[in-house]
Amino acid sequence: MSRPKPDPLSADAFRRFYADILHFLRKRTDNASDAADMTQDVFTQWLDYRDRAQVEQPRAFLFQMARNLLRDHWRKQKVRHTVHQQQAELDAEPVSDSRDDPMAAAQRLQRLEQLKEVLSELSPRRREALMLHRFEGLSQAQIAERMGVSVSMVEKHIAFALLHCKQRLQQDQGKEQPE
């Protein structure tokens, strides 16, 4: 007598899949809660998938979804790292204590004019995200809500804006240096 073939769509099968995918993601992320969130996202996407009945190998399909989510996670981490690194570099710039020195005041005004010009070169959305973050002190989540975009998009806007500002200001400093 042969044993009946296990149903690949049974609750027991999905429990095993859940454990396997969670293990897979934990090995590849630096945070267990991120792995758990991504595992939950895999199954949420699976439940939203219209052609589930057409999938011949649900386990392989779920693992492909997990790999895609992991790739997105790594991209977001890279953007976050870039944003934080650029902000740290900007925050580390020395502040002059010579407030009464006319030359220092003139240099500050010139630097502000350069910054104003560089900001005007940004797209309106990038400029808005940067201004809200750096000058109004809003968090990225608050900016995302105000602008009606995702936090990820705000991170990208800020990262590109900071990079543009840094490159342009360094370019301008290179022009000012005598040869």
Protein Blocks (a to p, Z undefined) as FASTA:
>chain_A
ZZddddfkbmklmmmmmmmmmmmmmmmpcbfklmmmmmmmmmmmmmmpmklmmpmblmlm
mmmmmmmmmmmmmmmmmmmmmmmmmmmmmmmpccdfblmlmklmmmmmmmmmmmmmmmmm
pcfklmmmmmmmmmnopafklmmmmnopafklmmmmmmmmmmmmmmmmmmmmmmmpcZZ
